[in-house]
Amino acid sequence: MVSAVFHYLGPAFAVLLFVHIEPMGVAWLRIASAAVIFAIWRRPWRAWSALGEATRRTLLGWGGVLAVMNICFYLAIDALPLGTVAAIEFLPVIVLAALAARSRRNIAALVLAVVGVYLLTDVRLAGEPWGLTFAGANALLFAAYITLGHRVARDEALTGIDGLALSMLIAAAVALPFGLWEARPAMADPALLAAAIGVGVCSSVVPYVCDQLAMKRLARSTYALMVALLPATATVIGIVVLAQIPTLAESVGVLLVIGGVALHREPAQPR
Protein backbone atom coordinates (compact mmCIF):
# COMPACT_ATOMS: atom_id res chain seq x y z
CA MET A 1 0.00 0.00 0.00
CA VAL A 2 2.91 2.36 0.72
CA SER A 3 4.32 1.49 -2.71
CA ALA A 4 0.96 2.20 -4.33
CA VAL A 5 0.91 5.74 -2.92
CA PHE A 6 4.53 6.66 -3.65
CA HIS A 7 4.64 4.92 -7.06
CA TYR A 8 2.73 7.82 -8.61
CA LEU A 9 3.23 10.60 -6.04
CA GLY A 10 6.79 11.11 -7.30
CA PRO A 11 5.79 11.19 -11.00
CA ALA A 12 3.01 13.67 -10.18
CA PHE A 13 5.63 16.06 -8.79
CA ALA A 14 7.85 15.24 -11.78
CA VAL A 15 5.16 16.52 -14.15
CA LEU A 16 5.51 19.90 -12.42
CA LEU A 17 9.24 19.86 -13.30
CA PHE A 18 8.48 19.42 -17.02
CA VAL A 19 8.14 23.21 -17.26
CA HIS A 20 11.90 23.51 -16.60
CA ILE A 21 13.36 20.11 -17.59
CA GLU A 22 12.51 17.83 -20.52
CA PRO A 23 10.89 14.47 -19.58
CA MET A 24 13.97 12.34 -20.37
CA GLY A 25 16.08 14.66 -18.23
CA VAL A 26 13.67 14.26 -15.31
CA ALA A 27 13.68 10.48 -15.85
CA TRP A 28 17.48 10.32 -15.68
CA LEU A 29 17.62 12.57 -12.60
CA ARG A 30 15.11 10.29 -10.90
CA ILE A 31 17.15 7.16 -11.67
CA ALA A 32 20.54 8.75 -10.94
CA SER A 33 19.50 10.27 -7.60
CA ALA A 34 18.05 6.93 -6.49
CA ALA A 35 21.23 5.15 -7.63
CA VAL A 36 23.41 7.53 -5.57
CA ILE A 37 21.24 7.02 -2.48
CA PHE A 38 21.38 3.23 -2.86
CA ALA A 39 25.16 3.37 -3.44
CA ILE A 40 25.77 5.35 -0.23
CA TRP A 41 23.31 3.25 1.75
CA ARG A 42 24.10 -0.31 0.56
CA ARG A 43 27.48 -0.14 -1.23
CA PRO A 44 26.16 -2.92 -3.47
CA TRP A 45 29.31 -3.39 -5.56
CA ARG A 46 30.71 -5.46 -2.68
CA ALA A 47 28.12 -8.17 -3.41
CA TRP A 48 28.73 -8.27 -7.19
CA SER A 49 31.87 -10.44 -7.13
CA ALA A 50 30.13 -13.20 -5.15
CA LEU A 51 27.20 -13.52 -7.58
CA GLY A 52 26.82 -16.25 -10.19
CA GLU A 53 26.48 -15.58 -13.91
CA ALA A 54 22.73 -16.24 -13.93
CA THR A 55 22.11 -13.70 -11.15
CA ARG A 56 24.32 -11.13 -12.86
CA ARG A 57 22.39 -11.54 -16.12
CA THR A 58 19.11 -11.08 -14.26
CA LEU A 59 20.39 -7.89 -12.61
CA LEU A 60 21.68 -6.52 -15.93
CA GLY A 61 18.34 -7.25 -17.56
CA TRP A 62 16.41 -5.70 -14.70
CA GLY A 63 18.61 -2.60 -14.78
CA GLY A 64 17.97 -2.18 -18.50
CA VAL A 65 14.23 -2.62 -17.97
CA LEU A 66 14.22 -0.03 -15.17
CA ALA A 67 16.01 2.51 -17.37
CA VAL A 68 13.84 2.16 -20.49
CA MET A 69 10.62 1.75 -18.48
CA ASN A 70 11.19 5.02 -16.63
CA ILE A 71 12.01 6.91 -19.84
CA CYS A 72 8.87 5.60 -21.59
CA PHE A 73 6.78 6.32 -18.50
CA TYR A 74 7.86 9.95 -18.30
CA LEU A 75 7.33 10.50 -22.02
CA ALA A 76 3.84 9.02 -21.60
CA ILE A 77 2.80 11.16 -18.62
CA ASP A 78 4.06 14.22 -20.47
CA ALA A 79 1.24 13.61 -22.98
CA LEU A 80 -1.45 11.70 -21.05
CA PRO A 81 -3.14 11.93 -17.63
CA LEU A 82 -1.45 9.95 -14.87
CA GLY A 83 -4.48 7.71 -14.27
CA THR A 84 -4.68 6.76 -17.95
CA VAL A 85 -1.02 5.69 -18.11
CA ALA A 86 -1.41 3.76 -14.85
CA ALA A 87 -4.41 1.82 -16.15
CA ILE A 88 -2.72 0.92 -19.44
CA GLU A 89 0.26 -0.46 -17.46
CA PHE A 90 -1.76 -3.46 -16.32
CA LEU A 91 -3.11 -4.81 -19.62
CA PRO A 92 -0.10 -7.10 -20.43
CA VAL A 93 -0.24 -8.64 -16.94
CA ILE A 94 -3.91 -9.49 -17.36
CA VAL A 95 -3.44 -10.85 -20.89
CA LEU A 96 -0.60 -13.13 -19.78
CA ALA A 97 -2.67 -14.40 -16.87
CA ALA A 98 -5.66 -15.11 -19.11
CA LEU A 99 -3.49 -17.03 -21.59
CA ALA A 100 -1.88 -19.05 -18.80
CA ALA A 101 -5.19 -20.04 -17.20
CA ARG A 102 -8.05 -20.14 -19.68
CA SER A 103 -10.80 -20.06 -17.07
CA ARG A 104 -14.08 -18.21 -17.27
CA ARG A 105 -12.91 -15.95 -14.48
CA ASN A 106 -9.77 -14.91 -16.38
CA ILE A 107 -11.65 -14.45 -19.64
CA ALA A 108 -14.05 -12.12 -17.80
CA ALA A 109 -11.05 -10.28 -16.32
CA LEU A 110 -9.53 -9.86 -19.77
CA VAL A 111 -12.82 -8.53 -21.20
CA LEU A 112 -13.12 -5.98 -18.39
CA ALA A 113 -9.54 -4.83 -18.89
CA VAL A 114 -9.80 -4.58 -22.68
CA VAL A 115 -13.02 -2.57 -22.50
CA GLY A 116 -11.47 -0.32 -19.84
CA VAL A 117 -8.33 0.34 -21.87
CA TYR A 118 -10.47 0.95 -24.97
CA LEU A 119 -12.44 3.65 -23.12
CA LEU A 120 -9.18 5.22 -21.95
CA THR A 121 -7.39 5.11 -25.28
CA ASP A 122 -10.27 5.85 -27.63
CA VAL A 123 -10.61 9.41 -26.33
CA ARG A 124 -6.85 9.99 -26.65
CA LEU A 125 -5.92 8.23 -29.87
CA ALA A 126 -6.56 11.14 -32.21
CA GLY A 127 -4.72 13.75 -30.17
CA GLU A 128 -1.91 11.89 -28.42
CA PRO A 129 -0.81 8.83 -30.47
CA TRP A 130 2.81 9.11 -29.29
CA GLY A 131 1.67 9.27 -25.68
CA LEU A 132 -0.23 6.01 -26.14
CA THR A 133 2.77 4.44 -27.87
CA PHE A 134 5.03 5.23 -24.91
CA ALA A 135 2.32 4.14 -22.46
CA GLY A 136 2.05 0.78 -24.27
CA ALA A 137 5.83 0.29 -24.19
CA ASN A 138 5.85 1.19 -20.50
CA ALA A 139 3.10 -1.39 -19.90
CA LEU A 140 5.14 -4.21 -21.46
CA LEU A 141 8.20 -3.17 -19.47
CA PHE A 142 6.15 -3.01 -16.26
CA ALA A 143 5.27 -6.69 -16.70
CA ALA A 144 9.00 -7.42 -17.14
CA TYR A 145 9.74 -5.33 -14.03
CA ILE A 146 7.40 -7.48 -11.93
CA THR A 147 8.80 -10.75 -13.31
CA LEU A 148 12.49 -9.85 -12.91
CA GLY A 149 11.94 -7.99 -9.63
CA HIS A 150 10.23 -11.01 -8.11
CA ARG A 151 13.13 -13.21 -9.25
CA VAL A 152 15.68 -10.86 -7.67
CA ALA A 153 13.70 -10.61 -4.42
CA ARG A 154 13.67 -14.42 -4.08
CA ASP A 155 17.34 -14.92 -5.07
CA GLU A 156 19.15 -16.44 -2.08
CA ALA A 157 22.51 -15.12 -3.30
CA LEU A 158 21.38 -11.55 -2.57
CA THR A 159 20.79 -10.11 0.87
CA GLY A 160 18.38 -7.34 1.70
CA ILE A 161 17.82 -5.02 -1.23
CA ASP A 162 21.33 -5.23 -2.68
CA GLY A 163 19.90 -6.59 -5.94
CA LEU A 164 17.74 -3.49 -6.32
CA ALA A 165 20.72 -1.25 -5.53
CA LEU A 166 22.89 -2.95 -8.16
CA SER A 167 20.15 -2.78 -10.79
CA MET A 168 19.56 0.90 -10.10
CA LEU A 169 23.26 1.65 -10.70
CA ILE A 170 23.01 -0.26 -13.99
CA ALA A 171 19.84 1.65 -14.91
CA ALA A 172 21.55 5.00 -14.27
CA ALA A 173 24.37 4.02 -16.65
CA VAL A 174 21.94 2.82 -19.35
CA ALA A 175 19.82 5.99 -19.16
CA LEU A 176 22.83 8.35 -19.03
CA PRO A 177 23.14 8.96 -22.83
CA PHE A 178 19.41 9.73 -23.12
CA GLY A 179 18.89 12.07 -20.19
CA LEU A 180 22.14 13.75 -19.15
CA TRP A 181 21.99 16.55 -21.75
CA GLU A 182 18.34 17.33 -21.00
CA ALA A 183 19.06 17.35 -17.25
CA ARG A 184 21.43 20.34 -17.58
CA PRO A 185 18.99 22.95 -16.17
CA ALA A 186 18.96 21.14 -12.82
CA MET A 187 22.75 21.17 -12.63
CA ALA A 188 22.77 24.97 -12.49
CA ASP A 189 19.75 25.41 -10.19
CA PRO A 190 19.98 24.00 -6.63
CA ALA A 191 16.21 24.24 -6.16
CA LEU A 192 15.50 22.21 -9.32
CA LEU A 193 18.17 19.67 -8.37
CA ALA A 194 16.69 19.28 -4.88
CA ALA A 195 13.22 18.81 -6.39
CA ALA A 196 14.56 16.17 -8.79
CA ILE A 197 16.23 14.31 -5.91
CA GLY A 198 12.93 14.42 -4.04
CA VAL A 199 11.23 12.88 -7.09
CA GLY A 200 13.86 10.14 -7.09
CA VAL A 201 13.24 9.35 -3.43
CA CYS A 202 9.46 9.31 -3.86
CA SER A 203 9.48 7.44 -7.19
CA SER A 204 12.38 4.98 -7.06
CA VAL A 205 13.62 4.57 -3.50
CA VAL A 206 10.50 4.24 -1.34
CA PRO A 207 8.23 2.28 -3.74
CA TYR A 208 10.93 -0.02 -5.15
CA VAL A 209 12.17 -0.92 -1.65
CA CYS A 210 8.57 -1.63 -0.60
CA ASP A 211 8.10 -3.73 -3.75
CA GLN A 212 11.16 -5.84 -2.91
CA LEU A 213 10.01 -6.35 0.67
CA ALA A 214 6.53 -7.32 -0.56
CA MET A 215 7.76 -9.62 -3.35
CA LYS A 216 10.00 -11.49 -0.92
CA ARG A 217 7.02 -12.27 1.30
CA LEU A 218 4.12 -12.62 -1.17
CA ALA A 219 3.44 -15.02 -4.01
CA ARG A 220 3.58 -13.38 -7.45
CA SER A 221 -0.19 -13.86 -7.90
CA THR A 222 -0.92 -12.17 -4.56
CA TYR A 223 1.42 -9.30 -5.38
CA ALA A 224 -0.23 -8.88 -8.82
CA LEU A 225 -3.60 -8.65 -7.08
CA MET A 226 -2.35 -5.99 -4.65
CA VAL A 227 -0.99 -3.76 -7.42
CA ALA A 228 -4.58 -3.31 -8.57
CA LEU A 229 -4.41 -0.36 -6.16
CA LEU A 230 -2.08 1.53 -8.50
CA PRO A 231 -4.54 2.87 -11.12
CA ALA A 232 -6.82 4.06 -8.32
CA THR A 233 -4.06 5.84 -6.41
CA ALA A 234 -2.70 7.32 -9.65
CA THR A 235 -6.11 8.77 -10.51
CA VAL A 236 -6.54 10.26 -7.02
CA ILE A 237 -3.00 11.73 -7.01
CA GLY A 238 -3.57 13.12 -10.51
CA ILE A 239 -6.66 14.92 -9.24
CA VAL A 240 -5.08 16.25 -6.04
CA VAL A 241 -1.59 17.22 -7.27
CA LEU A 242 -2.12 17.96 -10.98
CA ALA A 243 -5.83 18.85 -11.13
CA GLN A 244 -6.27 16.20 -13.85
CA ILE A 245 -10.01 15.61 -13.55
CA PRO A 246 -10.96 12.44 -15.49
CA THR A 247 -13.98 12.39 -17.77
CA LEU A 248 -16.82 9.96 -17.09
CA ALA A 249 -15.54 7.59 -19.79
CA GLU A 250 -12.00 7.70 -18.37
CA SER A 251 -13.28 7.07 -14.84
CA VAL A 252 -15.26 4.04 -16.02
CA GLY A 253 -12.20 2.83 -17.94
CA VAL A 254 -9.96 3.02 -14.86
CA LEU A 255 -12.56 1.17 -12.75
CA LEU A 256 -12.87 -1.59 -15.36
CA VAL A 257 -9.10 -2.10 -15.48
CA ILE A 258 -8.95 -2.27 -11.67
CA GLY A 259 -11.81 -4.78 -11.73
CA GLY A 260 -10.00 -6.88 -14.34
CA VAL A 261 -6.79 -6.99 -12.30
CA ALA A 262 -8.70 -7.86 -9.12
CA LEU A 263 -10.75 -10.58 -10.84
CA HIS A 264 -7.97 -12.51 -12.61
CA ARG A 265 -6.22 -15.48 -11.01
CA GLU A 266 -3.04 -17.30 -11.94
CA PRO A 267 -3.23 -21.08 -12.43
CA ALA A 268 -2.88 -23.13 -9.27
CA GLN A 269 0.67 -24.33 -8.67
CA PRO A 270 1.31 -27.97 -7.67
CA ARG A 271 2.51 -28.53 -4.12
C-alpha positions in Angstrom: 0.0 0.0 0.0 2.9 2.4 0.7 4.3 1.5 -2.7 1.0 2.2 -4.3 0.9 5.7 -2.9 4.5 6.7 -3.7 4.6 4.9 -7.1 2.7 7.8 -8.6 3.2 10.6 -6.0 6.8 11.1 -7.3 5.8 11.2 -11.0 3.0 13.7 -10.2 5.6 16.1 -8.8 7.9 15.2 -11.8 5.2 16.5 -14.1 5.5 19.9 -12.4 9.2 19.9 -13.3 8.5 19.4 -17.0 8.1 23.2 -17.3 11.9 23.5 -16.6 13.4 20.1 -17.6 12.5 17.8 -20.5 10.9 14.5 -19.6 14.0 12.3 -20.4 16.1 14.7 -18.2 13.7 14.3 -15.3 13.7 10.5 -15.8 17.5 10.3 -15.7 17.6 12.6 -12.6 15.1 10.3 -10.9 17.1 7.2 -11.7 20.5 8.8 -10.9 19.5 10.3 -7.6 18.1 6.9 -6.5 21.2 5.1 -7.6 23.4 7.5 -5.6 21.2 7.0 -2.5 21.4 3.2 -2.9 25.2 3.4 -3.4 25.8 5.3 -0.2 23.3 3.3 1.7 24.1 -0.3 0.6 27.5 -0.1 -1.2 26.2 -2.9 -3.5 29.3 -3.4 -5.6 30.7 -5.5 -2.7 28.1 -8.2 -3.4 28.7 -8.3 -7.2 31.9 -10.4 -7.1 30.1 -13.2 -5.2 27.2 -13.5 -7.6 26.8 -16.2 -10.2 26.5 -15.6 -13.9 22.7 -16.2 -13.9 22.1 -13.7 -11.1 24.3 -11.1 -12.9 22.4 -11.5 -16.1 19.1 -11.1 -14.3 20.4 -7.9 -12.6 21.7 -6.5 -15.9 18.3 -7.2 -17.6 16.4 -5.7 -14.7 18.6 -2.6 -14.8 18.0 -2.2 -18.5 14.2 -2.6 -18.0 14.2 0.0 -15.2 16.0 2.5 -17.4 13.8 2.2 -20.5 10.6 1.8 -18.5 11.2 5.0 -16.6 12.0 6.9 -19.8 8.9 5.6 -21.6 6.8 6.3 -18.5 7.9 10.0 -18.3 7.3 10.5 -22.0 3.8 9.0 -21.6 2.8 11.2 -18.6 4.1 14.2 -20.5 1.2 13.6 -23.0 -1.4 11.7 -21.0 -3.1 11.9 -17.6 -1.4 9.9 -14.9 -4.5 7.7 -14.3 -4.7 6.8 -18.0 -1.0 5.7 -18.1 -1.4 3.8 -14.9 -4.4 1.8 -16.1 -2.7 0.9 -19.4 0.3 -0.5 -17.5 -1.8 -3.5 -16.3 -3.1 -4.8 -19.6 -0.1 -7.1 -20.4 -0.2 -8.6 -16.9 -3.9 -9.5 -17.4 -3.4 -10.8 -20.9 -0.6 -13.1 -19.8 -2.7 -14.4 -16.9 -5.7 -15.1 -19.1 -3.5 -17.0 -21.6 -1.9 -19.0 -18.8 -5.2 -20.0 -17.2 -8.1 -20.1 -19.7 -10.8 -20.1 -17.1 -14.1 -18.2 -17.3 -12.9 -16.0 -14.5 -9.8 -14.9 -16.4 -11.7 -14.5 -19.6 -14.1 -12.1 -17.8 -11.1 -10.3 -16.3 -9.5 -9.9 -19.8 -12.8 -8.5 -21.2 -13.1 -6.0 -18.4 -9.5 -4.8 -18.9 -9.8 -4.6 -22.7 -13.0 -2.6 -22.5 -11.5 -0.3 -19.8 -8.3 0.3 -21.9 -10.5 1.0 -25.0 -12.4 3.6 -23.1 -9.2 5.2 -21.9 -7.4 5.1 -25.3 -10.3 5.9 -27.6 -10.6 9.4 -26.3 -6.9 10.0 -26.6 -5.9 8.2 -29.9 -6.6 11.1 -32.2 -4.7 13.8 -30.2 -1.9 11.9 -28.4 -0.8 8.8 -30.5 2.8 9.1 -29.3 1.7 9.3 -25.7 -0.2 6.0 -26.1 2.8 4.4 -27.9 5.0 5.2 -24.9 2.3 4.1 -22.5 2.1 0.8 -24.3 5.8 0.3 -24.2 5.8 1.2 -20.5 3.1 -1.4 -19.9 5.1 -4.2 -21.5 8.2 -3.2 -19.5 6.2 -3.0 -16.3 5.3 -6.7 -16.7 9.0 -7.4 -17.1 9.7 -5.3 -14.0 7.4 -7.5 -11.9 8.8 -10.7 -13.3 12.5 -9.8 -12.9 11.9 -8.0 -9.6 10.2 -11.0 -8.1 13.1 -13.2 -9.3 15.7 -10.9 -7.7 13.7 -10.6 -4.4 13.7 -14.4 -4.1 17.3 -14.9 -5.1 19.1 -16.4 -2.1 22.5 -15.1 -3.3 21.4 -11.6 -2.6 20.8 -10.1 0.9 18.4 -7.3 1.7 17.8 -5.0 -1.2 21.3 -5.2 -2.7 19.9 -6.6 -5.9 17.7 -3.5 -6.3 20.7 -1.2 -5.5 22.9 -3.0 -8.2 20.1 -2.8 -10.8 19.6 0.9 -10.1 23.3 1.6 -10.7 23.0 -0.3 -14.0 19.8 1.6 -14.9 21.5 5.0 -14.3 24.4 4.0 -16.6 21.9 2.8 -19.3 19.8 6.0 -19.2 22.8 8.4 -19.0 23.1 9.0 -22.8 19.4 9.7 -23.1 18.9 12.1 -20.2 22.1 13.8 -19.2 22.0 16.6 -21.7 18.3 17.3 -21.0 19.1 17.4 -17.2 21.4 20.3 -17.6 19.0 23.0 -16.2 19.0 21.1 -12.8 22.8 21.2 -12.6 22.8 25.0 -12.5 19.8 25.4 -10.2 20.0 24.0 -6.6 16.2 24.2 -6.2 15.5 22.2 -9.3 18.2 19.7 -8.4 16.7 19.3 -4.9 13.2 18.8 -6.4 14.6 16.2 -8.8 16.2 14.3 -5.9 12.9 14.4 -4.0 11.2 12.9 -7.1 13.9 10.1 -7.1 13.2 9.3 -3.4 9.5 9.3 -3.9 9.5 7.4 -7.2 12.4 5.0 -7.1 13.6 4.6 -3.5 10.5 4.2 -1.3 8.2 2.3 -3.7 10.9 0.0 -5.1 12.2 -0.9 -1.7 8.6 -1.6 -0.6 8.1 -3.7 -3.8 11.2 -5.8 -2.9 10.0 -6.3 0.7 6.5 -7.3 -0.6 7.8 -9.6 -3.3 10.0 -11.5 -0.9 7.0 -12.3 1.3 4.1 -12.6 -1.2 3.4 -15.0 -4.0 3.6 -13.4 -7.4 -0.2 -13.9 -7.9 -0.9 -12.2 -4.6 1.4 -9.3 -5.4 -0.2 -8.9 -8.8 -3.6 -8.6 -7.1 -2.3 -6.0 -4.7 -1.0 -3.8 -7.4 -4.6 -3.3 -8.6 -4.4 -0.4 -6.2 -2.1 1.5 -8.5 -4.5 2.9 -11.1 -6.8 4.1 -8.3 -4.1 5.8 -6.4 -2.7 7.3 -9.7 -6.1 8.8 -10.5 -6.5 10.3 -7.0 -3.0 11.7 -7.0 -3.6 13.1 -10.5 -6.7 14.9 -9.2 -5.1 16.2 -6.0 -1.6 17.2 -7.3 -2.1 18.0 -11.0 -5.8 18.9 -11.1 -6.3 16.2 -13.9 -10.0 15.6 -13.5 -11.0 12.4 -15.5 -14.0 12.4 -17.8 -16.8 10.0 -17.1 -15.5 7.6 -19.8 -12.0 7.7 -18.4 -13.3 7.1 -14.8 -15.3 4.0 -16.0 -12.2 2.8 -17.9 -10.0 3.0 -14.9 -12.6 1.2 -12.7 -12.9 -1.6 -15.4 -9.1 -2.1 -15.5 -8.9 -2.3 -11.7 -11.8 -4.8 -11.7 -10.0 -6.9 -14.3 -6.8 -7.0 -12.3 -8.7 -7.9 -9.1 -10.7 -10.6 -10.8 -8.0 -12.5 -12.6 -6.2 -15.5 -11.0 -3.0 -17.3 -11.9 -3.2 -21.1 -12.4 -2.9 -23.1 -9.3 0.7 -24.3 -8.7 1.3 -28.0 -7.7 2.5 -28.5 -4.1 
